[in-house]
């Protein structure tokens, strides 16, 4: 209808909703694990994350989930170092005398080392000396000494010899030598008949190739004082063959004593086969006193 057009803008805008939008929180990356609370025997370690990626703003929601987590660590068993038990009693001495040793023991069992633990330090044995007193020394005899002179030269005497308990001498409670026998030994000696006084001697003679029979009768014993086979006088066993009157057999006395001494009777023949021939070609005789 011929009217004027409207003056001004057909629409008008006005700002609204100018408040910031809510920002929901989100966790950032996990941090490093903390040090384990134990080096063995099962400890724990922890790590954290921050709610900053982004942080919640303008009424946005907080981060969903935990901000930290924990896990077990070093779960292997801890080493157990060994510990000593108490020492036991001393055992018996290994020697009864003269010095020995005895031992007492302890054991690495309190506790026993485990899982790579260290053994017990020091020694498991304690030693001490014992029975230090001297050992008994039993006595032993020396060799026998020489026999003493016979107490009688005839008619029955004795002689003795001794030995001493010095090989070794008993010491420190050792046994004496009496267990080994006597220290003195006695023997009979001089058992031959004693010669009768000189006035009781008798002289007998037999010519060569004849036999003499000395006899002292019941209870008596022959004792030869002297004996000569040969010739020292022309008065006996007369014969034209006496070229020497100064000859005698050196074995005369020995042979007659061997056959007659200490006997009641005996027989001796005057012959060269017994006494030898001290003077060849001369008739000899045996003279015995």
C-alpha positions in Angstrom: 0.0 0.0 0.0 2.7 2.4 -0.7 4.0 2.5 2.8 7.7 2.7 3.5 9.8 -0.2 4.2 10.7 -1.0 7.7 13.8 0.8 9.0 16.3 -1.3 10.8 17.4 -4.9 10.8 15.0 -7.6 10.5 16.6 -9.6 13.3 18.7 -9.1 16.3 21.1 -11.5 18.0 22.0 -11.5 21.7 24.8 -13.6 23.3 23.8 -16.3 25.7 25.3 -19.4 27.4 28.5 -17.6 28.0 29.5 -19.9 31.0 32.5 -22.3 30.2 31.6 -25.8 29.4 32.4 -28.6 31.9 35.7 -30.4 31.3 35.8 -33.9 32.6 39.0 -35.0 34.2 41.3 -37.7 32.7 44.3 -39.4 34.2 47.8 -38.9 32.9 50.3 -41.6 32.5 51.3 -43.8 35.4 54.5 -42.8 37.2 57.4 -45.1 38.0 57.0 -47.8 40.6 58.3 -46.8 44.0 61.1 -48.7 45.7 60.1 -52.1 47.1 59.4 -51.9 50.8 61.5 -55.1 51.4 64.5 -56.6 49.7 63.2 -60.1 50.2 60.3 -61.9 51.8 57.5 -60.2 49.8 57.3 -56.4 50.0 55.1 -53.9 48.1 55.7 -51.1 45.7 53.4 -48.3 44.5 52.9 -46.0 41.6 50.6 -43.0 41.0 49.0 -41.1 38.3 47.6 -37.7 38.3 44.1 -36.6 37.1 45.5 -33.9 34.9 45.1 -35.0 31.4 43.0 -32.9 31.6 42.1 -31.9 35.1 38.4 -31.6 35.6 37.0 -28.1 35.1 33.8 -26.1 35.2 32.0 -28.8 36.9 33.4 -31.6 34.8 33.6 -35.0 36.3 36.5 -36.3 38.2 38.8 -39.0 36.8 37.4 -42.4 36.8 39.5 -45.1 38.5 42.3 -45.2 41.1 45.0 -42.7 41.2 47.4 -45.3 42.7 48.1 -49.0 42.5 50.1 -51.4 44.6 51.8 -54.7 43.7 54.0 -57.3 45.5 57.7 -57.3 44.9 60.8 -59.3 46.0 58.8 -62.3 46.9 61.8 -64.6 47.2 62.5 -65.9 50.7 65.0 -63.9 52.7 68.3 -65.7 53.5 68.5 -67.1 57.0 72.0 -66.9 58.5 73.0 -69.8 60.7 73.2 -69.5 64.5 75.1 -71.7 66.9 73.5 -74.0 69.4 74.9 -74.1 73.0 78.0 -76.2 73.5 77.4 -79.7 74.7 79.3 -81.4 77.5 83.0 -82.4 77.2 83.5 -86.0 75.9 85.8 -88.5 77.5 89.6 -87.9 77.6 91.4 -89.9 74.9 94.2 -90.8 77.3 94.1 -92.1 80.9 97.3 -90.4 81.8 100.3 -88.5 80.4 98.1 -85.8 78.8 95.2 -86.2 76.5 92.4 -84.0 75.0 88.7 -83.9 75.3 86.2 -82.1 73.0 82.8 -80.5 73.2 80.7 -79.7 70.2 78.1 -77.2 69.1 75.9 -77.2 66.0 74.9 -74.6 63.4 71.3 -75.3 64.0 69.9 -72.3 65.9 68.8 -71.7 63.2 70.2 -73.7 60.3 71.3 -71.4 57.4 68.8 -71.3 54.6 68.1 -69.6 51.3 71.6 -68.6 50.7 72.2 -67.4 54.3 75.6 -67.4 55.8 77.0 -70.3 57.9 77.9 -69.9 61.5 81.2 -68.0 62.2 83.9 -69.6 64.3 84.6 -73.3 65.2 82.2 -75.9 66.1 84.6 -77.7 68.5 86.2 -76.6 71.7 89.3 -78.6 72.9 91.0 -78.8 76.3 93.8 -80.9 77.8 93.0 -83.5 80.4 94.6 -86.2 82.5 98.0 -84.4 82.7 99.2 -86.6 85.5 102.2 -88.9 84.7 101.4 -92.5 83.6 102.3 -95.3 86.0 105.6 -96.9 85.1 105.8 -100.6 86.1 109.1 -101.7 87.4 111.3 -104.1 85.5 114.3 -106.1 86.6 117.8 -105.5 85.5 119.9 -108.5 84.3 121.1 -110.9 86.9 124.4 -110.1 88.5 127.2 -112.6 89.0 126.8 -115.4 91.6 128.4 -114.7 94.9 131.2 -116.9 96.1 130.0 -120.2 97.5 129.5 -120.1 101.3 131.4 -123.4 101.6 134.0 -125.0 99.4 132.7 -128.5 100.2 130.0 -130.2 102.2 127.2 -128.2 100.8 127.0 -124.4 100.6 125.0 -121.8 98.8 125.7 -119.0 96.4 123.3 -116.3 95.3 122.9 -113.6 92.7 120.6 -110.6 92.7 118.9 -108.3 90.2 117.6 -104.8 90.9 114.2 -103.3 90.0 115.7 -100.5 88.0 114.9 -101.4 84.4 112.9 -99.2 84.8 112.3 -98.2 88.4 108.6 -98.2 89.2 107.2 -94.6 89.3 103.9 -92.8 89.6 102.1 -95.6 91.2 103.4 -98.3 88.8 103.7 -101.9 90.0 106.8 -103.3 91.7 108.9 -106.0 90.2 107.6 -108.6 92.7 105.1 -109.7 90.0 108.0 -110.8 87.9 109.6 -113.0 90.6 112.2 -112.7 93.3 115.1 -110.3 93.2 117.4 -112.9 94.7 118.2 -116.4 93.4 120.1 -119.0 95.5 121.8 -122.2 94.3 123.5 -125.0 96.1 127.2 -125.2 95.6 130.2 -126.9 97.1 128.4 -130.1 97.3 131.5 -132.2 97.1 132.6 -134.1 100.2 135.0 -132.1 102.3 138.5 -133.5 102.4 139.4 -135.3 105.6 142.3 -133.8 107.5 145.8 -134.4 106.1 146.4 -137.1 108.6 143.5 -139.1 107.1 144.9 -139.2 103.6 146.1 -142.6 102.3 148.6 -143.1 99.5 148.2 -146.0 97.1 150.3 -147.1 94.1 149.8 -149.6 91.3 152.3 -150.5 88.6 151.7 -149.9 85.0 148.9 -152.1 83.5 147.4 -152.7 87.0 144.1 -151.3 88.4 143.7 -149.3 91.6 140.3 -149.4 93.5 140.1 -146.5 95.9 137.2 -147.1 98.4 136.3 -145.1 101.5 133.8 -147.6 102.9 130.2 -147.1 103.9 129.2 -143.4 104.1 132.6 -142.1 103.0 133.6 -140.3 99.8 136.8 -140.4 97.8 138.6 -137.1 97.6 141.8 -137.1 95.5 144.5 -134.9 96.9 147.2 -135.7 94.4 147.8 -138.1 91.6 150.9 -138.9 89.5 151.4 -141.3 86.6 155.0 -141.8 85.7 158.1 -142.5 87.8 159.9 -140.4 90.4 161.6 -143.2 92.4 163.4 -146.5 91.8 161.8 -148.0 94.9 158.5 -149.1 93.3 157.6 -151.4 90.5 161.3 -152.5 90.2 162.3 -153.3 86.7 165.4 -153.0 84.6 163.5 -150.5 82.4 163.7 -147.2 84.3 165.6 -144.9 82.1 164.0 -141.9 83.9 163.0 -141.2 87.4 161.8 -137.7 86.8 158.7 -138.1 84.6 155.0 -137.5 85.1 151.9 -137.2 83.0 150.5 -133.6 83.2 147.0 -135.0 83.0 147.4 -137.4 86.0 145.4 -135.5 88.6 142.6 -134.5 86.1 141.9 -138.0 85.0 141.9 -139.5 88.5 139.7 -136.8 89.9 137.2 -137.2 87.0 136.9 -140.9 87.8 136.9 -140.9 91.6 136.2 -137.6 93.3 133.1 -137.5 95.5 132.3 -141.2 94.9 132.3 -144.0 97.5 134.5 -146.1 95.2 136.1 -146.1 91.8 138.6 -147.9 89.5 141.6 -146.4 87.7 144.0 -148.4 85.6 147.6 -147.2 85.2 148.0 -147.2 81.5 149.3 -145.0 78.7 145.9 -145.1 77.0 144.5 -143.0 79.8 147.4 -140.8 80.9 149.7 -140.8 77.9 153.3 -141.9 77.9 155.5 -139.3 79.7 158.7 -141.3 79.5 158.9 -143.8 76.8 160.7 -147.1 77.6 160.4 -146.6 81.3 158.1 -148.8 83.5 155.7 -146.4 85.1 153.3 -146.5 88.1 150.3 -144.6 89.4 150.5 -143.0 92.8 147.4 -141.5 94.3 146.9 -139.8 97.6 
